[in-house]
Amino acid sequence: YSVFVVTDPLRYGQKGEVFEANERNNERASDVPMVIEQPPPSDLVVTGVTVPSAVRSGQPISLSWTVTNQSNESASGTWTDSVFLSEDALWDITDRPLGRASYTGSLQTDGSYTLTLDAFLPAAAPGNYRVIVRTDIFNQVYEGVDELNNRTASPNTLNVSVDEMQIGAPLTTSLAPKQEK
C-alpha cells in the first residue's frame, strides 16, 4: 500500500481553503510502499436469533441473538451487529433497520456472545416478518472469504399487528421521542 498525504484539499470548487498560485502540488504518495499483513481470519456467524411471536407496530420490542466464532483463530476488538425487520429471510436494502449493538472483547475459537436490543418497532403493515441480524456490519474483524456468512434470519416469524382506526371516531394515542406508529 502507498500512503498519500494531502494538504489543503479541494473543497467546494477547484481551490482549497488557502490561496496558492499552484494548487496542483498539494498531494504526494510515499516513496516506499507499506506492507500491511492481515491477521489470520476469524469467522463470526450469527447462530441464533430470538424474537417474540407477536408485537404491535410502534411498541417496544426486545430481541436477542448469539454470535459464534467458528474459526481456529480468535477475534478481538470492538465490532457492531445490526438488526433489521424483513418481509422475507433475505437481507436487502429495503429491510427496515431496528438498531445496533456492539461487542468488545476477545472471542476464542467456538466462543460465543449474546446481545440484546430493546427498541421500538417502526411503523409496519400487519403481517409476518423475519428479523435479520448482520454481525460485524462495519467489517471491523478480518474474516477473509468468510465475510459472506455474517447474516442470519430468525427461524421464527414475528407477527406485527396495528391499532385499528374507525372512520369518524377519534383515536387517542401518544408517541415517545423517535417512536413511529
Disulfide bonds with the S-S distance in Angstrom:
none
